[in-house]
Amino acid sequence: MNASGATQAIDILLADDDPDDRLFAREALEESLIANRLHCVEDGEELLEFLRREGRYSPPAEVPRPGLILLDLNMPRVDGRAALAQIKSDPELRRIPVVVMTTSRAEEDVLRSYDLGVNSFISKPVTFGGLVEVMRNLGHYWLQIVSLPSQ
């Protein structure tokens, strides 16, 4: 349990190009009674701009540093693998936990993601009920059990 035994007040950043998946993730978090703020970006390039507080995500004071990133692998412009590599090689960003949530079940994607420094790899459930359960478990583990670095 974290120091206070309570849910940590962190922002969650979801990078997924599918608008339905973003909506379902938001609804699943709400259904799971996870009240942390969820921010969404549509691809790896936008993810990196958000994290670096560049472009439309500046000035930095207005853009929260996420405490957890939920990352899809298959996105346009900069895919999740390339974004993950950049996040984990950046001294300012590499401590942010990244959970890959993707439709891929390929062993190659699992291995490569861990080689790049991902903290967890989850294949997206096919039902909304399954997604709610995954979000509930993610919230319990990442927001109540583990201690995350200060932002």
VOKEVO-630903 format. One line per field, with one value per residue: residue in one letter; x, y, z of N, C-alpha, C, O in turn. Coordinates in nm, 3 decimals. Atoms other than C-alpha are relative to their C-alpha. Example, Ala and Ser with C-alpha at 12.3 -4.5 7.8 and 13.67 -1.06 7.14 Angstrom:
rest: a s
n.east: 0.089 -0.082
n.north: -0.119 -0.119
n.up: 0.000 -0.006
ca.east: 1.230 1.367
ca.north: -0.450 -0.106
ca.up: 0.780 0.714
c.east: 0.090 -0.077
c.north: 0.120 0.109
c.up: 0.000 0.073
o.east: 0.194 -0.026
o.north: 0.118 0.220
o.up: 0.066 0.090
***
This chain:
rest: m n a s g a t q a i d i l l a d d d p d d r l f a r e a l e e s l i a n r l h c v e d g e e l l e f l r r e g r y s p p a e v p r p g l i l l d l n m p r v d g r a a l a q i k s d p e l r r i p v v v m t t s r a e e d v l r s y d l g v n s f i s k p v t f g g l v e v m r n l g h y w l q i v s l p s q
n.east: 0.086 -0.085 -0.024 0.124 0.101 0.107 -0.027 -0.086 0.062 -0.085 0.066 -0.025 -0.003 0.030 -0.037 0.070 0.055 0.139 0.088 0.085 -0.082 -0.018 0.128 0.021 -0.095 0.051 0.119 -0.044 -0.060 0.111 0.071 -0.089 -0.007 -0.131 0.032 -0.116 0.025 -0.050 -0.028 -0.014 -0.065 0.041 -0.111 -0.126 -0.054 0.073 -0.043 -0.130 0.023 0.063 -0.100 -0.105 0.072 -0.032 0.112 0.125 -0.008 -0.078 -0.113 -0.011 0.078 0.138 0.004 -0.049 -0.090 0.074 -0.063 0.015 0.033 0.059 -0.053 0.029 -0.118 0.025 0.056 -0.063 -0.109 -0.101 0.071 -0.025 -0.135 -0.095 0.026 -0.052 -0.146 -0.038 0.034 -0.091 -0.137 -0.001 -0.016 0.113 0.125 -0.013 0.054 0.145 0.037 0.072 0.070 0.049 0.132 0.010 0.070 -0.101 -0.034 -0.122 -0.113 -0.100 0.038 -0.021 -0.145 -0.055 0.047 -0.080 -0.137 0.000 0.018 0.138 0.019 0.097 0.056 0.135 0.080 0.132 0.112 0.092 0.130 -0.004 -0.013 -0.140 -0.076 0.026 -0.079 -0.141 -0.019 0.010 -0.126 -0.106 0.015 -0.037 -0.144 -0.082 0.041 0.015 -0.101 -0.138 -0.040 -0.048 -0.090 0.061 -0.004
n.north: -0.117 -0.119 -0.055 -0.040 0.103 -0.053 -0.016 -0.113 -0.099 -0.022 -0.008 0.113 -0.041 0.109 -0.024 0.099 -0.068 0.039 -0.080 0.089 0.054 -0.107 -0.015 0.119 -0.008 -0.102 0.055 0.111 -0.061 -0.051 0.117 0.060 -0.097 -0.063 -0.141 -0.073 -0.067 0.068 -0.084 0.087 -0.045 0.088 0.072 -0.013 -0.136 -0.083 0.047 -0.060 -0.144 -0.016 0.028 -0.104 -0.128 -0.074 -0.028 -0.040 0.040 -0.096 -0.001 0.118 -0.011 0.040 0.141 0.081 0.113 0.120 0.096 0.130 -0.007 0.118 -0.019 0.093 0.016 -0.024 -0.133 -0.069 -0.098 0.066 0.110 0.015 0.053 -0.112 -0.093 0.064 -0.010 -0.138 -0.029 0.069 -0.049 -0.140 -0.008 -0.072 0.074 0.146 0.053 0.011 0.136 0.016 0.127 0.021 0.062 0.013 0.118 0.099 0.109 0.056 0.014 -0.099 -0.129 0.009 -0.003 -0.130 -0.101 0.012 -0.042 -0.147 -0.055 -0.009 0.051 0.110 0.021 0.057 0.010 -0.058 0.095 -0.018 -0.047 -0.115 0.053 0.036 -0.125 -0.054 0.080 -0.037 -0.134 0.011 0.059 -0.100 -0.104 0.053 0.022 -0.119 -0.118 0.028 0.090 -0.041 -0.139 -0.061 -0.114 -0.132 -0.073
n.up: 0.000 -0.002 -0.134 -0.067 0.016 0.082 0.141 0.029 0.086 0.117 0.129 0.089 0.140 0.092 0.140 0.082 0.117 0.022 -0.087 -0.080 -0.109 -0.099 -0.069 -0.085 -0.112 -0.093 -0.065 -0.086 -0.120 -0.081 -0.051 -0.101 -0.110 -0.002 0.020 0.051 0.128 0.119 0.116 0.116 0.123 0.108 0.063 -0.071 0.013 -0.096 -0.132 -0.031 -0.018 -0.132 -0.103 0.007 -0.013 0.122 0.089 -0.067 -0.141 -0.077 -0.092 -0.087 -0.124 0.025 0.042 -0.111 0.027 -0.038 -0.089 0.065 0.142 0.063 0.136 0.108 0.084 0.142 0.021 0.114 -0.014 -0.083 -0.065 -0.142 -0.025 0.015 -0.110 -0.120 0.004 -0.030 -0.141 -0.091 0.018 -0.042 -0.146 -0.060 0.016 -0.012 -0.125 0.008 0.037 0.125 0.016 0.135 0.014 0.144 0.049 0.037 -0.091 0.058 -0.092 0.042 -0.059 -0.144 -0.025 0.039 -0.094 -0.123 0.033 0.007 -0.134 -0.047 -0.136 0.010 0.134 -0.012 0.122 -0.026 -0.002 0.113 -0.047 -0.090 -0.136 -0.017 -0.011 -0.134 -0.094 0.018 -0.055 -0.146 -0.047 0.023 -0.101 -0.131 -0.006 0.025 -0.075 -0.142 -0.057 0.023 -0.023 0.124 -0.025 -0.008 0.126
ca.east: 0.000 0.135 0.236 -0.115 -0.302 -0.512 -0.540 -0.265 -0.385 -0.203 -0.301 -0.329 -0.236 -0.388 -0.229 -0.463 -0.564 -0.907 -1.175 -1.396 -1.111 -1.047 -1.418 -1.439 -1.126 -1.273 -1.605 -1.426 -1.223 -1.543 -1.719 -1.419 -1.461 -1.118 -1.146 -0.800 -0.799 -0.759 -0.597 -0.602 -0.379 -0.428 -0.081 0.280 0.376 0.103 0.203 0.561 0.442 0.221 0.505 0.755 0.493 0.547 0.318 -0.041 0.067 0.257 0.294 0.417 0.230 -0.100 -0.007 0.016 0.297 0.121 0.194 0.097 0.087 -0.145 0.003 -0.133 0.135 -0.028 -0.078 -0.011 0.274 0.486 0.383 0.380 0.710 0.897 0.728 0.815 1.179 1.192 1.018 1.249 1.563 1.469 1.602 1.303 1.042 1.181 1.053 0.690 0.542 0.417 0.159 0.112 -0.255 -0.289 -0.485 -0.160 -0.094 0.227 0.519 0.748 0.552 0.565 0.941 1.020 0.806 0.988 1.323 1.228 1.144 0.767 0.643 0.351 0.203 -0.172 -0.369 -0.693 -0.998 -1.261 -1.559 -1.643 -1.681 -1.331 -1.199 -1.368 -1.201 -0.860 -0.902 -1.010 -0.700 -0.473 -0.614 -0.573 -0.215 -0.077 -0.277 -0.307 -0.035 0.284 0.472 0.524 0.797 0.706 0.628
ca.north: 0.000 0.349 0.567 0.697 0.384 0.596 0.647 0.872 1.192 1.158 1.242 0.954 1.006 0.775 0.761 0.583 0.674 0.505 0.748 0.458 0.307 0.646 0.679 0.321 0.374 0.691 0.517 0.210 0.431 0.599 0.262 0.142 0.444 0.577 0.953 1.044 1.287 1.125 1.315 1.172 1.212 1.056 0.943 0.916 1.257 1.425 1.212 1.340 1.701 1.662 1.514 1.777 2.053 2.169 2.314 2.333 2.182 2.490 2.682 2.405 2.539 2.448 2.090 1.837 1.583 1.245 0.991 0.703 0.657 0.408 0.349 0.185 0.044 0.087 0.458 0.689 0.939 0.810 0.462 0.347 0.160 0.467 0.689 0.441 0.437 0.818 0.835 0.580 0.742 1.090 1.165 1.396 1.137 0.789 0.756 0.789 0.438 0.324 0.050 -0.076 -0.149 -0.286 -0.531 -0.708 -1.044 -1.098 -1.226 -0.997 -0.691 -0.808 -0.871 -0.548 -0.342 -0.479 -0.432 -0.066 -0.027 -0.066 -0.129 -0.357 -0.504 -0.570 -0.701 -0.504 -0.705 -0.758 -0.667 -0.353 -0.558 -0.693 -0.339 -0.224 -0.511 -0.424 -0.057 -0.148 -0.367 -0.104 0.158 -0.062 -0.154 0.175 0.417 0.237 -0.024 0.106 0.421 0.644 0.905 1.260 1.486
ca.up: 0.000 -0.068 0.226 0.298 0.191 -0.044 -0.415 -0.547 -0.711 -1.041 -1.394 -1.640 -2.004 -2.266 -2.612 -2.854 -3.208 -3.189 -3.062 -2.948 -2.745 -2.581 -2.496 -2.364 -2.152 -2.001 -1.929 -1.786 -1.550 -1.433 -1.396 -1.192 -0.962 -1.053 -1.019 -1.147 -1.437 -1.778 -2.063 -2.414 -2.717 -3.059 -3.163 -3.055 -3.187 -2.984 -2.683 -2.701 -2.744 -2.435 -2.231 -2.348 -2.315 -2.671 -2.936 -2.820 -2.486 -2.372 -2.146 -1.915 -1.611 -1.779 -1.874 -1.592 -1.583 -1.597 -1.328 -1.559 -1.936 -2.107 -2.453 -2.765 -2.994 -3.334 -3.397 -3.693 -3.730 -3.437 -3.326 -2.966 -2.994 -3.117 -2.858 -2.582 -2.692 -2.678 -2.338 -2.178 -2.322 -2.194 -1.841 -1.778 -1.877 -1.819 -1.462 -1.572 -1.568 -1.907 -1.951 -2.305 -2.377 -2.727 -2.937 -3.021 -2.864 -3.061 -2.855 -3.056 -2.937 -2.577 -2.588 -2.773 -2.537 -2.233 -2.406 -2.456 -2.085 -2.059 -1.705 -1.802 -2.120 -2.142 -2.437 -2.461 -2.357 -2.624 -2.402 -2.209 -1.891 -1.943 -1.992 -1.671 -1.485 -1.635 -1.542 -1.189 -1.148 -1.305 -1.073 -0.769 -0.853 -0.994 -0.780 -0.446 -0.407 -0.568 -0.476 -0.778 -0.812 -0.718 -1.006
c.east: 0.090 -0.002 -0.130 -0.107 -0.116 0.042 0.085 -0.069 0.094 -0.088 0.042 -0.006 -0.019 0.037 -0.060 -0.066 -0.148 -0.092 -0.092 0.078 0.025 -0.127 -0.023 0.094 -0.048 -0.120 0.038 0.065 -0.110 -0.077 0.079 0.018 0.140 -0.021 0.118 -0.033 0.065 0.015 0.024 0.073 -0.022 0.113 0.128 0.062 -0.067 0.036 0.131 -0.013 -0.062 0.105 0.108 -0.058 0.035 -0.128 -0.122 -0.002 0.097 -0.095 -0.004 -0.087 -0.143 -0.015 0.057 0.097 -0.076 0.080 -0.005 -0.041 -0.057 0.024 -0.044 0.124 -0.022 -0.073 0.070 0.109 0.116 -0.073 0.043 0.139 0.103 -0.018 0.055 0.152 0.046 -0.028 0.105 0.145 0.015 0.010 -0.116 -0.128 0.007 -0.055 -0.153 -0.033 -0.084 -0.058 -0.048 -0.135 -0.029 -0.080 0.098 0.018 0.130 0.113 0.109 -0.030 0.022 0.149 0.059 -0.041 0.079 0.145 0.012 -0.028 -0.142 -0.012 -0.099 -0.051 -0.133 -0.063 -0.140 -0.107 -0.096 -0.138 0.018 0.016 0.144 0.087 -0.020 0.084 0.149 0.027 -0.007 0.132 0.118 -0.005 0.044 0.152 0.078 -0.036 -0.012 0.115 0.142 0.023 0.058 0.091 -0.078 0.015 0.069
c.north: 0.123 0.060 0.033 -0.108 0.044 0.007 0.125 0.092 0.033 0.015 -0.121 0.051 -0.124 0.041 -0.113 0.073 -0.031 0.077 -0.087 -0.057 0.106 0.019 -0.117 0.002 0.100 -0.055 -0.114 0.052 0.050 -0.115 -0.068 0.089 0.057 0.145 0.081 0.061 -0.078 0.101 -0.095 0.071 -0.108 -0.076 0.028 0.137 0.094 -0.038 0.068 0.152 0.028 -0.015 0.108 0.140 0.094 0.025 0.044 -0.038 0.089 0.116 -0.119 0.005 -0.050 -0.146 -0.086 -0.108 -0.127 -0.088 -0.140 0.023 -0.134 0.016 -0.111 -0.010 0.047 0.132 0.065 0.098 -0.059 -0.113 -0.014 -0.049 0.111 0.101 -0.055 0.011 0.142 0.035 -0.060 0.042 0.146 0.008 0.070 -0.083 -0.146 -0.059 -0.012 -0.145 -0.002 -0.141 -0.007 -0.069 -0.004 -0.124 -0.111 -0.104 -0.066 -0.001 0.102 0.138 0.002 0.014 0.137 0.110 -0.005 0.039 0.152 0.065 0.013 -0.063 -0.117 -0.006 -0.072 -0.004 0.049 -0.109 0.030 0.049 0.121 -0.045 -0.039 0.123 0.064 -0.074 0.034 0.136 -0.001 -0.055 0.095 0.108 -0.047 -0.012 0.132 0.118 -0.024 -0.080 0.056 0.145 0.052 0.117 0.131 0.070 0.131
c.up: 0.000 0.140 0.074 -0.007 -0.088 -0.146 -0.022 -0.101 -0.116 -0.123 -0.083 -0.142 -0.086 -0.141 -0.083 -0.115 -0.025 0.095 0.087 0.117 0.108 0.083 0.095 0.120 0.104 0.078 0.096 0.127 0.093 0.064 0.111 0.122 0.018 -0.040 -0.051 -0.136 -0.113 -0.111 -0.117 -0.113 -0.106 -0.068 0.078 -0.008 0.098 0.144 0.041 0.018 0.136 0.109 0.006 0.013 -0.114 -0.080 0.077 0.148 0.079 0.032 0.097 0.125 -0.018 -0.038 0.113 -0.048 0.040 0.094 -0.057 -0.145 -0.043 -0.150 -0.094 -0.088 -0.143 -0.022 -0.119 0.045 0.079 0.072 0.145 0.033 -0.005 0.113 0.131 0.007 0.036 0.146 0.092 -0.018 0.044 0.152 0.071 0.002 0.041 0.129 -0.001 -0.040 -0.127 -0.004 -0.144 0.010 -0.148 -0.038 -0.035 0.110 -0.047 0.101 -0.031 0.059 0.150 0.031 -0.031 0.097 0.130 -0.024 -0.003 0.136 0.048 0.138 0.004 -0.144 0.017 -0.138 0.033 0.001 -0.114 0.043 0.091 0.144 0.030 0.016 0.137 0.102 -0.009 0.063 0.153 0.056 -0.020 0.107 0.137 0.011 -0.009 0.088 0.150 0.059 -0.016 0.040 -0.130 0.033 0.006 -0.133 0.023
o.east: 0.196 -0.074 -0.142 -0.208 -0.218 0.158 0.056 -0.130 0.161 -0.203 0.158 -0.097 0.058 -0.010 -0.014 -0.135 -0.211 -0.083 -0.122 0.025 0.025 -0.121 -0.062 0.054 -0.043 -0.127 -0.021 0.046 -0.104 -0.111 0.021 0.090 0.182 -0.060 0.107 -0.110 0.179 -0.079 0.080 0.053 -0.052 0.086 0.130 0.127 -0.001 0.043 0.142 0.054 -0.023 0.113 0.157 0.016 0.072 -0.232 -0.116 -0.095 0.156 -0.189 -0.111 -0.134 -0.209 -0.127 0.175 0.085 -0.111 0.203 0.060 -0.127 0.004 -0.022 -0.022 0.197 0.066 -0.196 0.182 0.129 0.214 -0.164 0.138 0.196 0.191 0.079 0.115 0.208 0.143 0.052 0.154 0.229 0.125 -0.080 -0.141 -0.219 -0.096 -0.079 -0.211 0.013 -0.174 0.012 -0.129 -0.150 -0.056 -0.099 0.057 0.020 0.167 0.140 0.175 0.061 0.067 0.188 0.136 0.039 0.119 0.208 0.117 -0.015 -0.166 0.062 -0.087 -0.053 -0.140 -0.064 -0.200 -0.110 -0.102 -0.217 0.125 0.090 0.193 0.181 0.074 0.144 0.216 0.127 0.069 0.184 0.204 0.097 0.113 0.211 0.159 0.049 -0.018 0.154 0.215 -0.070 0.150 0.078 -0.180 0.112 0.085
o.north: 0.121 0.013 0.008 -0.099 -0.025 -0.013 0.231 0.046 0.136 -0.029 -0.163 0.127 -0.220 0.144 -0.227 0.173 0.037 0.059 -0.050 -0.066 0.075 0.034 -0.097 -0.036 0.073 -0.040 -0.127 -0.005 0.029 -0.109 -0.127 0.054 0.089 0.175 0.202 0.004 -0.122 0.173 -0.203 0.190 -0.223 -0.168 0.108 0.182 0.174 0.049 0.120 0.209 0.123 0.068 0.143 0.239 0.210 -0.036 0.136 -0.001 0.044 0.136 -0.171 -0.099 -0.087 -0.195 -0.074 -0.159 -0.141 -0.091 -0.231 0.106 -0.238 0.113 -0.229 0.089 0.109 0.137 0.027 0.121 -0.102 -0.088 0.051 -0.012 0.120 0.154 0.019 0.041 0.159 0.103 0.007 0.010 0.201 -0.040 0.042 -0.054 -0.207 -0.180 -0.073 -0.191 0.080 -0.240 0.075 -0.172 0.099 -0.214 -0.226 -0.073 -0.174 0.100 0.153 0.208 0.103 0.097 0.191 0.197 0.099 0.099 0.207 0.187 0.080 -0.155 -0.204 0.094 -0.180 0.095 0.008 -0.194 0.142 0.092 0.142 0.018 -0.017 0.123 0.117 -0.012 0.046 0.154 0.069 -0.003 0.105 0.145 0.025 0.032 0.162 0.205 0.071 -0.058 0.068 0.226 -0.008 0.179 0.147 0.049 0.209
o.up: 0.063 0.228 0.194 0.063 -0.096 -0.180 0.034 -0.197 -0.116 -0.126 -0.079 -0.178 -0.077 -0.190 -0.078 -0.095 -0.106 0.217 0.200 0.228 0.227 0.205 0.210 0.230 0.224 0.200 0.203 0.234 0.214 0.183 0.203 0.216 0.129 -0.153 -0.068 -0.214 -0.102 -0.145 -0.099 -0.138 -0.074 -0.146 0.171 0.086 0.164 0.231 0.152 0.104 0.203 0.200 0.114 0.016 -0.093 -0.056 0.159 0.220 0.177 -0.045 0.127 0.172 0.079 -0.054 0.146 -0.160 0.157 0.088 -0.005 -0.174 -0.017 -0.210 -0.068 -0.103 -0.203 -0.020 -0.153 0.164 0.018 0.151 0.190 0.136 0.081 0.166 0.209 0.112 0.110 0.210 0.183 0.066 0.040 0.221 0.189 0.080 0.068 0.134 0.089 -0.144 -0.146 0.015 -0.187 0.077 -0.210 0.043 -0.052 0.229 -0.001 0.167 0.059 0.102 0.205 0.114 0.048 0.131 0.183 0.063 0.031 0.150 0.149 0.172 0.089 -0.215 0.075 -0.211 0.133 -0.087 -0.164 -0.041 0.149 0.220 0.140 0.095 0.196 0.190 0.093 0.132 0.220 0.155 0.067 0.165 0.209 0.109 0.079 0.110 0.228 0.174 0.082 0.043 -0.186 0.138 -0.060 -0.207 -0.071
***
